[in-house]
Amino acid sequence: MASFSLGGLNASSRRRSIHSRNATVERRNLITVCRFSVKTLIDRSCFETIDDSSPEFNNFAAILEQILSHRLKGQITWFGYESPRSFWDYIKVACRKVSHNCICSIENMENVSSSRAKGRAWIRVALMEKHLSEYISTALRDFKTTRRFYEDGAIVLGEEANMLAGMLLGLNAIDFSFCLKGEGLDGNYPAVIDYTPYLKFTQSSDSISSDEEELRTLGSSGSESSTPDNIGPPFIMDENSWFNKCKRVEQKYRLTLEQKGYLEELVRLRENQLAESIAQKKVLRQTIEAMELAQKMEKEQLEYIIVELQDQLTVLKNNDLRSRQELTTHLTNQWPSPGVLDVNAVALDTLLYRKQNKQWDEKSFHSLDQLSADVSLSQTSLDPSHSQDGDGKSHGLSLLSEGKEDTPSLLGLCGSLTSVASYKSLTSLKSSEYLASPTTEMTSPGLTPS
């Protein structure tokens, strides 16, 4: 029983190894024949335009279709069955990120209906646009979509995919011309690869010598009377073979010459672009230096202006402080001493008290001088230290004018105007016709010094 199980394991492992080997060989064969087909297309493009009638292109299109269809998953239907699908279903999803792609144009083609025919039309349009390599590279980078459409072991999921994108890059140098209404877009039949152009056998020199030796051996053993002269001439290549070889060498030389000319032209173009870039860089550097110099000069001017404005501000502050001090000194010198102002306030309050108690003598004052004299007399009477004789009266009249010269600005001071209440009281006296002249205006320099 154990031997049977071991035999089953060995058989299953052998089957897996065979399957893996077959898948590897299949992938390698397709990639190799694709590389050969790309080379033949490049060689043929040196002599003629590649179109639908070119056998090299038909073979390349069949190879690419086989590669993109390798291990492609089927589409699950409603009933759970798996129906085959074309590689176009994968391309139209994975290549939509390509800028200015042709997916929508191919989808809207009227004469192309089947999915396989749309895939073949896409190959031709991508070749004419010189974007086939870009399409394949973009599709392979979308690994999630690729895993969703292909099974394990597919070419697009292996390391060969990167080789495929690199090989297709060389086709961008070829100008293709296709008709999208021809029979090549018919999707009713699958693509078949023709391997015969790539299966040439070249015999080595060692093999040729071994064949000649074998012929001599066979001739000597068949007849004893046979001599080496009876042996045919050695294997010699005919003229057609030499002509074909020379033709291939000439084609390679022309291709190399064209590539050399293209590279030289490309180098000249890059040199011109480099010279222009250097000139632009020089101009930009000069512009930047000029801007930096102008910015530096502007900065210096602004700093000088700021310093000058600061000096002017300092001078203005000093002048303002000096003016304030002078104004304070002037106003202080214009007003009487605080002691005199207090006495005048008491005298004015006394007058107001007499008015309220109807003890005011009804007499008219023809001028503010008489009112001021009366206020002075009342003030003198309130002073307890003042004597009642005539000398005391004259001394009381001279209290307001002692130490200062009479000026027009001091004529209106009757009592104390240092408070708003006193000023209002004096105004009420004037308005109640206790003054003889109602039209006389009382002028005051101000209530309080500022």
C-alpha positions in Angstrom: 0.0 0.0 0.0 2.9 2.4 0.8 4.6 1.5 -2.4 1.4 2.3 -4.3 1.1 5.7 -2.6 4.8 6.5 -3.4 4.3 5.5 -7.0 1.3 7.8 -7.2 3.3 10.7 -5.8 6.1 10.1 -8.2 3.7 10.0 -11.1 2.0 13.3 -10.1 5.3 15.0 -9.5 6.5 13.8 -12.9 3.3 15.1 -14.6 3.8 18.5 -12.9 7.4 18.7 -14.1 6.4 17.8 -17.6 3.6 20.4 -17.6 6.0 23.0 -16.2 8.6 22.1 -18.8 6.1 22.3 -21.6 4.8 25.7 -20.4 8.4 27.1 -20.2 9.2 25.8 -23.7 6.0 27.3 -25.1 6.8 30.7 -23.6 10.4 30.6 -24.8 9.4 29.6 -28.3 6.8 32.4 -28.6 9.2 35.1 -27.3 12.1 33.8 -29.6 10.0 33.7 -32.7 8.6 37.2 -31.8 12.1 38.6 -31.6 12.9 37.0 -35.1 9.7 38.5 -36.6 10.6 42.0 -35.3 14.1 41.7 -36.9 12.6 40.6 -40.2 10.2 43.5 -40.1 13.0 46.0 -39.5 15.0 44.5 -42.4 12.1 44.5 -44.8 11.2 48.1 -43.9 14.5 49.2 -45.4 13.4 48.3 -48.9 9.6 48.6 -49.0 6.7 49.9 -47.0 5.1 47.4 -44.6 1.4 46.9 -45.3 -1.2 44.1 -45.0 0.3 42.2 -48.0 3.7 41.8 -46.3 4.2 38.2 -45.1 6.6 39.5 -42.4 3.8 41.6 -40.9 1.2 38.9 -41.1 3.5 36.5 -39.3 4.3 39.2 -36.6 0.6 39.9 -36.1 -0.1 36.2 -35.6 2.7 35.8 -33.1 1.6 38.9 -31.1 -1.9 37.6 -31.0 -0.7 34.2 -29.8 1.3 35.8 -27.0 -1.6 38.0 -25.8 -3.9 35.0 -25.9 -1.6 32.7 -24.1 -3.4 31.2 -21.0 -6.2 33.8 -21.2 -9.0 33.1 -18.9 -12.5 32.5 -20.3 -15.6 34.5 -19.5 -18.1 32.9 -17.1 -21.7 33.0 -18.4 -24.9 33.1 -16.4 -25.2 29.3 -16.5 -21.7 28.9 -15.0 -20.0 27.9 -18.3 -16.7 29.4 -19.4 -16.8 30.8 -22.9 -13.5 31.8 -24.7 -12.7 35.5 -25.0 -10.2 37.5 -27.0 -7.3 39.5 -25.8 -9.2 42.7 -26.9 -11.2 42.4 -23.7 -8.0 42.7 -21.7 -6.5 45.5 -23.8 -9.5 47.8 -23.7 -9.5 47.7 -19.9 -5.8 47.8 -19.2 -4.8 50.4 -21.8 -7.4 53.1 -21.0 -4.7 55.0 -19.0 -2.7 55.7 -22.1 -2.9 59.3 -23.2 -4.7 59.9 -26.5 -5.5 56.2 -26.8 -7.4 54.7 -29.7 -9.7 52.4 -27.7 -12.9 54.4 -28.2 -12.2 54.8 -31.9 -11.9 51.0 -32.4 -15.0 50.4 -30.3 -17.0 52.7 -32.6 -15.8 51.1 -35.9 -18.8 50.0 -38.0 -17.1 47.3 -40.1 -15.5 45.6 -37.1 -17.9 43.7 -34.9 -16.2 40.7 -33.3 -13.8 41.0 -30.4 -11.0 39.3 -32.2 -11.3 41.6 -35.2 -11.2 44.6 -32.9 -8.0 43.3 -31.3 -6.4 42.9 -34.8 -7.5 46.4 -35.7 -5.9 47.7 -32.5 -2.5 46.1 -33.4 -2.5 47.9 -36.8 -3.6 51.3 -35.4 -1.0 51.1 -32.6 1.7 50.3 -35.1 0.7 53.2 -37.3 0.7 55.5 -34.2 4.1 54.1 -33.1 2.6 53.5 -29.6 2.4 49.7 -29.5 5.2 49.4 -27.0 3.6 52.0 -24.8 0.3 50.2 -24.9 1.9 46.9 -23.8 4.0 48.5 -21.1 1.0 50.3 -19.6 -1.1 47.1 -19.7 1.7 45.1 -18.0 2.1 47.7 -15.2 -1.6 47.2 -14.3 -0.8 43.9 -12.6 -4.1 43.6 -10.8 -6.1 43.7 -14.1 -3.5 41.3 -15.7 -4.0 38.8 -12.9 -7.8 39.0 -13.3 -7.6 38.1 -17.1 -4.8 35.6 -17.2 -4.0 32.3 -15.5 -0.7 31.4 -13.8 2.1 30.6 -16.3 1.0 33.2 -18.9 3.6 35.1 -20.8 2.3 38.5 -19.6 2.7 37.3 -16.0 6.2 36.1 -16.3 9.7 37.6 -16.8 9.3 37.4 -20.6 6.8 40.3 -20.5 9.5 42.8 -19.9 11.5 41.4 -22.9 8.3 41.7 -25.0 7.9 45.4 -24.3 11.6 46.0 -25.1 11.4 44.2 -28.4 8.4 46.1 -29.6 10.1 49.4 -29.0 12.2 48.9 -32.1 9.0 49.0 -34.3 8.6 52.7 -33.6 11.2 53.4 -36.3 9.0 51.7 -39.1 6.3 53.5 -41.0 3.3 51.2 -41.4 0.4 51.6 -43.8 -2.7 49.4 -43.2 -6.2 49.3 -44.5 -8.7 48.7 -41.6 -11.3 47.4 -44.0 -9.4 44.5 -45.5 -9.7 40.8 -45.0 -6.9 40.8 -42.4 -9.4 42.0 -39.8 -11.7 39.0 -40.2 -12.1 37.4 -36.8 -13.7 34.1 -38.0 -10.4 32.2 -38.1 -7.5 32.0 -35.6 -4.0 33.3 -36.4 -1.4 30.7 -37.5 2.3 31.3 -37.2 4.6 30.4 -40.1 7.9 29.0 -38.5 9.6 28.1 -41.8 11.4 31.5 -42.3 13.1 31.0 -39.0 14.0 27.3 -39.3 17.1 27.5 -41.5 19.8 24.9 -40.7 23.4 26.1 -41.1 26.0 23.3 -41.2 29.2 24.0 -39.3 32.6 23.3 -40.8 33.3 20.4 -38.4 30.1 18.8 -39.5 31.1 19.1 -43.2 34.5 17.5 -42.6 32.9 14.7 -40.6 30.5 14.0 -43.5 33.4 13.8 -46.0 35.2 11.4 -43.8 32.1 9.3 -43.5 31.7 9.2 -47.3 35.3 8.1 -47.8 34.7 5.3 -45.2 31.5 4.1 -46.9 33.2 4.2 -50.4 36.2 2.1 -49.3 34.1 -0.5 -47.6 31.7 -0.9 -50.6 34.4 -1.7 -53.2 38.0 -2.7 -52.7 39.0 -1.4 -56.2 37.6 2.0 -55.4 40.1 4.8 -55.0 39.8 8.2 -53.5 39.5 9.6 -57.0 36.1 7.9 -57.3 34.9 9.9 -54.4 32.9 13.0 -55.4 34.2 16.5 -54.9 33.9 17.9 -51.4 30.9 20.0 -50.4 31.2 23.4 -52.0 28.6 26.2 -51.7 27.1 27.2 -55.0 26.9 30.7 -56.5 23.4 31.4 -55.3 24.4 30.8 -51.7 27.3 33.3 -52.0 25.0 35.8 -53.7 22.4 35.5 -50.9 25.1 35.9 -48.3 26.5 39.0 -50.0 23.0 40.4 -50.3 22.3 39.9 -46.6 25.6 41.6 -45.8 24.7 44.5 -48.0 21.4 44.8 -46.3 23.0 44.9 -42.9 25.5 47.5 -44.2 22.7 49.7 -45.5 20.7 49.4 -42.3 23.8 50.2 -40.2 24.5 53.2 -42.5 21.0 54.5 -42.1 21.1 54.0 -38.3 24.5 55.8 -38.3 23.0 58.8 -40.2 20.0 58.9 -37.9 22.2 58.9 -34.8 24.5 61.6 -36.3 21.5 63.7 -37.0 20.1 63.1 -33.5 23.5 64.1 -32.0 23.5 67.3 -34.0 20.0 68.1 -32.9 20.9 67.5 -29.3 24.0 69.6 -29.6 21.9 72.5 -31.0 19.5 72.1 -28.2 22.3 72.0 -25.7 23.8 75.2 -27.2 20.4 76.9 -27.0 20.0 75.8 -23.4 23.4 77.2 -22.5 22.6 80.5 -24.1 19.3 80.7 -22.3 20.9 79.8 -19.0 23.5 82.6 -19.6 20.7 85.1 -20.3 18.7 84.0 -17.3 21.8 84.3 -15.1 22.4 87.8 -16.3 18.8 88.7 -15.6 19.0 87.2 -12.1 22.2 89.2 -11.4 20.6 92.4 -12.6 17.5 91.8 -10.5 19.6 91.1 -7.4 21.6 94.3 -8.0 18.4 96.3 -8.4 16.9 94.7 -5.3 20.1 95.5 -3.3 20.0 99.1 -4.3 16.3 99.4 -3.6 16.9 97.9 -0.1 19.7 100.4 0.6 17.4 103.3 -0.5 14.6 102.0 1.8 17.0 101.7 4.7 18.2 105.3 4.1 14.6 106.5 4.0 13.8 104.7 7.2 16.7 106.2 9.0 15.8 109.7 7.8 12.2 109.3 8.8 13.3 108.1 12.3 15.5 111.2 12.7 12.6 113.5 11.6 10.3 111.7 14.1 12.7 112.2 16.9 13.0 115.9 16.1 9.2 116.2 16.0 8.9 114.4 19.3 11.4 116.8 20.9 9.6 119.9 19.5 6.3 118.6 20.7 7.7 118.0 24.2 9.2 121.5 24.3 6.0 123.1 23.1 4.0 121.3 25.8 6.5 122.5 28.4 6.3 126.1 27.2 2.5 126.0 27.0 2.3 124.6 30.6 4.7 127.4 31.8 2.7 130.1 30.1 -0.7 128.9 31.4 0.8 128.6 34.9 2.0 132.2 34.9 -1.3 133.5 33.5 -3.4 132.3 36.5 -3.3 133.7 40.1 -2.1 131.9 43.1 -4.3 129.1 44.6 -4.7 131.1 47.9 -6.3 134.1 46.2 -8.6 131.8 44.1 -9.9 130.1 47.3 -10.7 133.5 48.9 -12.5 134.6 45.7 -14.5 131.4 45.8 -15.6 132.1 49.4 -16.6 135.6 48.5 -18.7 134.4 45.5 -20.4 131.8 47.7 -21.3 134.5 50.2 -23.0 136.6 47.6 -25.0 133.6 46.5 -26.1 132.9 50.1 -27.3 136.5 50.5 -29.3 136.2 47.3 -31.0 133.1 48.5 -31.9 134.7 51.9 -33.2 137.9 50.2 -30.6 139.9 51.9 -29.2 141.2 48.6 -29.4 145.0 48.2 -31.4 145.9 45.1 -29.1 148.1 43.3 -27.9 148.3 39.8 -24.3 147.8 38.7 -23.4 149.8 35.7 -20.2 147.9 35.1 -18.4 144.9 36.0 -15.9 147.0 37.9 -18.5 148.0 40.5 -19.5 144.3 40.9 -15.9 143.4 41.4 -15.5 146.1 44.0 -18.5 144.9 45.9 -17.3 141.4 45.9 -14.0 142.6 47.3 -15.8 144.4 50.1 -17.8 141.2 50.9 -14.6 139.2 50.9 -13.0 141.7 53.3 -15.9 141.5 55.6 -15.6 137.7 55.8 -12.0 137.9 56.8 -11.9 137.7 60.6 -8.4 139.1 60.9 -9.3 142.2 59.0 -9.9 145.5 60.8 -13.1 147.6 60.3 -11.3 151.0 59.7 -10.8 152.7 56.4 -7.2 151.4 56.1 -8.5 147.9 56.1 -11.0 148.6 53.3 -8.3 150.0 51.1 -6.2 147.0 51.8 -9.0 144.6 50.9 -9.6 146.3 47.6 -6.0 145.9 46.6 -5.9 142.1 47.2 -7.0 141.1 43.7 -4.6 143.5 42.0 -1.6 142.9 44.2 1.5 141.6 42.4 -0.1 141.6 38.9 -1.0 144.2 36.3 -4.6 144.7 35.3 -5.2 143.3 31.9 -8.4 143.0 29.8 -8.4 139.2 30.3 -8.7 139.7 34.1 -11.5 142.2 34.1 -14.2 139.7 34.2 -13.0 137.8 37.2 -15.6 138.4 39.9 -14.9 136.0 42.6 -13.5 132.6 41.5 -14.1 131.0 38.1 -12.0 128.0 38.8 -15.0 125.7 39.1 -17.9 125.2 36.7 -20.5 125.7 39.6 -19.2 129.2 40.3 -19.3 130.2 36.7 -22.9 128.9 36.4 -23.9 130.8 39.5 -22.5 134.0 38.1 -24.4 133.5 34.9 -27.6 132.9 36.9 -27.1 136.2 38.6 -26.7 138.0 35.4 -29.8 136.4 33.9 -32.0 137.4 36.9 -31.4 141.1 36.3 -29.4 141.8 39.4 -26.8 143.3 37.0 -27.5 146.8 35.6 -26.3 146.0 32.1 -27.7 142.7 30.7 -25.9 143.1 27.4 -22.5 143.1 29.0 -20.6 139.8 28.1 -18.4 138.1 30.6 -15.2 136.8 29.1 -13.0 134.3 30.7 -9.7 132.8 29.4 -10.8 129.4 30.5 -12.0 127.3 33.4 -8.9 125.5 34.3 -5.3 125.6 32.8 -4.4 122.8 30.6 
